[in-house]
Amino acid sequence: MSAFQRRIRNGAAVLTDHICKEMNELNLERCACIPKNVPGADWRVLLEIVAADPARETFKARAAARPAGPAAHTGC
């Protein structure tokens, strides 16, 4: 949990009023590729995964992650 999360939750043990957006199949796959055992890992790690293995750039002929560059920050 980040410092921001601790502060905003103000000691609450249970997270309430949390709404998650329904994800399409591509975004679910993107999230599945984010390492769960790496603190702070987020969608940006997908760029590193693709750099290490370019074959993972597409998912069902759609871009799973874009190569690093100014226009690469599209989200997960």
MDAnalysis code that builds the backbone (N, CA, C; Angstrom):
import MDAnalysis as mda
import numpy as np

u = mda.Universe.empty(228, n_residues=76, atom_resindex=np.repeat(np.arange(76), 3), trajectory=True)
u.add_TopologyAttr("name", ["N", "CA", "C"] * 76)
u.add_TopologyAttr("resid", np.arange(1, 77))
u.add_TopologyAttr("resname", ["MET", "SER", "ALA", "PHE", "GLN", "ARG", "ARG", "ILE", "ARG", "ASN", "GLY", "ALA", "ALA", "VAL", "LEU", "THR", "ASP", "HIS", "ILE", "CYS", "LYS", "GLU", "MET", "ASN", "GLU", "LEU", "ASN", "LEU", "GLU", "ARG", "CYS", "ALA", "CYS", "ILE", "PRO", "LYS", "ASN", "VAL", "PRO", "GLY", "ALA", "ASP", "TRP", "ARG", "VAL", "LEU", "LEU", "GLU", "ILE", "VAL", "ALA", "ALA", "ASP", "PRO", "ALA", "ARG", "GLU", "THR", "PHE", "LYS", "ALA", "ARG", "ALA", "ALA", "ALA", "ARG", "PRO", "ALA", "GLY", "PRO", "ALA", "ALA", "HIS", "THR", "GLY", "CYS"])
u.atoms.positions = np.array([
    [0.848, -1.171, 0.000],
    [0.000, 0.000, 0.000],
    [0.899, 1.242, 0.000],
    [0.560, 2.187, -0.823],
    [1.365, 3.408, -0.919],
    [1.058, 4.351, 0.246],
    [1.924, 5.324, 0.430],
    [1.708, 6.329, 1.470],
    [0.404, 7.078, 1.212],
    [0.113, 7.356, -0.054],
    [-1.139, 8.031, -0.399],
    [-2.335, 7.183, 0.009],
    [-2.296, 5.882, -0.299],
    [-3.403, 4.996, 0.061],
    [-3.610, 4.949, 1.569],
    [-2.508, 4.848, 2.327],
    [-2.629, 4.840, 3.791],
    [-3.274, 6.127, 4.289],
    [-2.849, 7.247, 3.728],
    [-3.379, 8.538, 4.175],
    [-4.857, 8.700, 3.816],
    [-5.206, 8.361, 2.581],
    [-6.574, 8.572, 2.128],
    [-7.552, 7.613, 2.823],
    [-7.067, 6.424, 3.203],
    [-7.922, 5.463, 3.905],
    [-8.057, 5.792, 5.380],
    [-7.166, 6.643, 5.900],
    [-7.255, 7.132, 7.268],
    [-7.444, 6.009, 8.289],
    [-6.647, 4.942, 8.147],
    [-6.692, 3.850, 9.106],
    [-7.804, 2.841, 8.892],
    [-8.632, 3.011, 7.883],
    [-9.719, 2.061, 7.627],
    [-9.147, 0.702, 7.248],
    [-9.715, -0.357, 7.801],
    [-9.261, -1.714, 7.516],
    [-9.928, -2.274, 6.258],
    [-11.045, -1.686, 5.875],
    [-11.816, -2.178, 4.732],
    [-11.963, -1.051, 3.713],
    [-11.754, -1.382, 2.448],
    [-11.918, -0.414, 1.370],
    [-13.385, -0.403, 0.943],
    [-14.015, 0.767, 1.018],
    [-15.427, 0.880, 0.625],
    [-15.569, 1.898, -0.503],
    [-16.710, 1.894, -1.145],
    [-16.994, 2.829, -2.239],
    [-15.951, 2.756, -3.346],
    [-15.461, 1.555, -3.609],
    [-14.463, 1.361, -4.660],
    [-15.161, 0.833, -5.896],
    [-14.970, 1.496, -7.015],
    [-15.603, 1.090, -8.267],
    [-14.521, 0.714, -9.257],
    [-14.636, -0.464, -9.851],
    [-13.688, -0.913, -10.872],
    [-14.375, -0.895, -12.230],
    [-13.664, -0.396, -13.194],
    [-14.162, -0.374, -14.560],
    [-14.109, -1.789, -15.129],
    [-15.145, -2.193, -15.851],
    [-15.126, -3.496, -16.505],
    [-14.107, -3.449, -17.639],
    [-13.251, -4.467, -17.704],
    [-12.188, -4.470, -18.701],
    [-12.520, -5.408, -19.859],
    [-12.056, -5.006, -21.045],
    [-12.201, -5.892, -22.193],
    [-11.103, -6.949, -22.136],
    [-11.157, -7.901, -23.062],
    [-10.231, -9.028, -23.047],
    [-8.769, -8.588, -23.167],
    [-8.496, -7.591, -23.997],
    [-7.128, -7.111, -24.182],
    [-6.579, -6.513, -22.885],
    [-7.363, -5.686, -22.218],
    [-6.889, -5.081, -20.965],
    [-6.739, -6.114, -19.855],
    [-7.603, -7.123, -19.834],
    [-7.436, -8.208, -18.857],
    [-6.108, -8.925, -19.092],
    [-5.769, -9.164, -20.358],
    [-4.495, -9.822, -20.684],
    [-3.323, -8.941, -20.289],
    [-3.424, -7.642, -20.536],
    [-2.358, -6.716, -20.129],
    [-2.133, -6.798, -18.628],
    [-3.215, -6.761, -17.870],
    [-3.094, -6.811, -16.406],
    [-2.524, -8.144, -15.948],
    [-2.873, -9.215, -16.640],
    [-2.354, -10.536, -16.279],
    [-0.845, -10.615, -16.488],
    [-0.303, -9.809, -17.398],
    [1.138, -9.824, -17.686],
    [1.958, -9.009, -16.697],
    [1.324, -8.189, -15.898],
    [2.050, -7.368, -14.926],
    [2.477, -8.270, -13.765],
    [3.769, -8.315, -13.461],
    [4.249, -9.188, -12.381],
    [3.587, -8.835, -11.043],
    [3.101, -9.842, -10.363],
    [2.410, -9.634, -9.083],
    [3.379, -9.575, -7.909],
    [4.596, -10.086, -8.087],
    [5.560, -10.139, -6.983],
    [6.579, -9.011, -7.040],
    [6.297, -7.963, -7.830],
    [7.203, -6.821, -7.957],
    [6.497, -5.583, -7.404],
    [6.903, -5.104, -6.229],
    [6.252, -3.921, -5.655],
    [6.301, -2.734, -6.615],
    [5.172, -2.082, -6.792],
    [5.102, -0.900, -7.641],
    [4.969, -1.177, -9.121],
    [4.936, -2.449, -9.530],
    [4.807, -2.772, -10.958],
    [3.451, -2.286, -11.464],
    [3.462, -1.708, -12.655],
    [2.226, -1.269, -13.280],
    [2.340, -1.475, -14.783],
    [1.497, -0.837, -15.552],
    [1.450, -1.068, -16.994],
    [2.771, -0.736, -17.681],
    [3.600, 0.099, -17.089],
    [4.869, 0.471, -17.734],
    [5.809, -0.715, -17.899],
    [5.687, -1.723, -17.043],
    [6.546, -2.902, -17.141],
    [6.249, -3.683, -18.422],
    [5.076, -3.492, -19.002],
    [4.745, -4.171, -20.257],
    [5.718, -3.779, -21.360],
    [6.171, -2.539, -21.349],
    [7.135, -2.089, -22.354],
    [8.451, -2.859, -22.220],
    [8.859, -3.135, -20.986],
    [10.078, -3.902, -20.752],
    [9.893, -5.353, -21.197],
    [8.716, -5.909, -20.958],
    [8.429, -7.279, -21.367],
    [8.508, -7.401, -22.883],
    [7.925, -6.445, -23.591],
    [7.953, -6.463, -25.054],
    [9.371, -6.239, -25.574],
    [10.140, -5.365, -24.930],
    [11.524, -5.130, -25.352],
    [12.340, -6.412, -25.232],
    [12.074, -7.200, -24.181],
    [12.796, -8.449, -23.972],
    [12.314, -9.562, -24.905],
    [11.037, -9.514, -25.295],
    [10.461, -10.547, -26.168],
    [9.461, -9.895, -27.121],
    [9.934, -9.401, -28.285],
    [9.056, -8.698, -29.229],
    [7.846, -9.512, -29.699],
    [7.905, -10.821, -29.584],
    [6.766, -11.656, -29.989],
    [5.544, -11.407, -29.102],
    [5.755, -10.835, -27.927],
    [4.637, -10.582, -27.004],
    [3.981, -9.227, -27.229],
    [4.377, -8.531, -28.304],
    [3.830, -7.201, -28.564],
    [2.362, -7.241, -28.972],
    [1.911, -8.328, -29.557],
    [0.515, -8.390, -30.006],
    [-0.260, -9.459, -29.250],
    [-1.553, -9.245, -29.173],
    [-2.493, -10.172, -28.558],
    [-3.675, -10.237, -29.507],
    [-3.839, -11.387, -30.147],
    [-4.913, -11.549, -31.135],
    [-4.856, -10.430, -32.175],
    [-3.640, -10.171, -32.668],
    [-3.367, -9.181, -33.721],
    [-3.619, -7.742, -33.276],
    [-3.702, -7.488, -31.984],
    [-3.852, -6.126, -31.460],
    [-2.659, -5.816, -30.587],
    [-2.270, -4.567, -30.550],
    [-1.097, -4.177, -29.765],
    [-1.344, -4.412, -28.284],
    [-0.535, -5.267, -27.682],
    [-0.637, -5.508, -26.242],
    [0.141, -4.446, -25.479],
    [1.216, -3.992, -26.067],
    [2.027, -2.903, -25.499],
    [2.754, -2.243, -26.647],
    [2.944, -0.973, -26.543],
    [3.645, -0.238, -27.595],
    [5.115, -0.084, -27.204],
    [6.003, -0.040, -28.197],
    [7.420, 0.191, -27.877],
    [7.604, 1.512, -27.138],
    [8.642, 1.586, -26.336],
    [8.902, 2.815, -25.573],
    [9.121, 3.995, -26.509],
    [8.633, 5.130, -26.130],
    [8.766, 6.356, -26.916],
    [7.772, 7.363, -26.431],
    [7.769, 8.559, -26.988],
    [6.886, 9.624, -26.508],
    [5.412, 9.265, -26.538],
    [4.977, 8.476, -27.523],
    [3.559, 8.141, -27.644],
    [3.227, 6.793, -27.019],
    [4.162, 6.221, -26.274],
    [3.992, 4.858, -25.762],
    [3.065, 4.777, -24.556],
    [2.824, 5.837, -23.858],
    [2.063, 5.781, -22.607],
    [0.575, 5.767, -22.874],
    [0.024, 4.566, -23.110],
    [-1.385, 4.410, -23.433],
    [-2.198, 3.847, -22.297],
    [-1.593, 3.244, -21.295],
    [-2.313, 2.722, -20.136],
    [-2.595, 1.246, -20.241],
    [-2.991, 0.659, -19.131],
    [-3.316, -0.746, -19.060],
    [-4.669, -0.891, -18.452],
])
